[in-house]
Amino acid sequence: MDAQASSDHPQMKSAVVLRGTAKDGKPGPPIGVVDIGVAEKAYLFRVAVPGVDKESGKLKCSIGVNGRVEIQGEITDRGVLSSSSNVYRMITQQLSPTGPFSVHFNLPGPVDTRFTLANFRQDGILEVMAFKK
């Protein structure tokens, strides 16, 4: 269903109400939003990668000794969802489009690539701690 058809759908008018911090941001989580933290011995970064299937193995993160971070992945099709007995066709699509993506950024300094800890959280956030060189 296209955007015009979804806006004309009677049950979709004012179906989403945003309050608090959700009201200040844009609807739908964008890919590639990055937070970087600095401590005495390590860097911590978090990258939003919503829509990447945690179990598919389609998310790769590499960190160079110079602190260059490269994240590659693929967003799988979410246009049709199914449960045990129903198939749902999405009326609105505010999440990121399907397909491959990449995110590149630099940490504030060099890292020891032998020591990194990564966690791909259930909420679609990739969290990585990279120790300083």
Buried (B, 14 or more C-beta within 10 A) or exposed (E): BEEEEEEEEEEBEEEEEEEEEEEEEEEEBEBBBEEBEEEEEBBBBBBBBBBBEEEEEBBEBEBEEEBBBEBBBBBEEBEEEEEEEEEEEEEBBEBBEBEEBEBEBEBEEBBBBEEBEEEBEEEBBBBBBBBBE
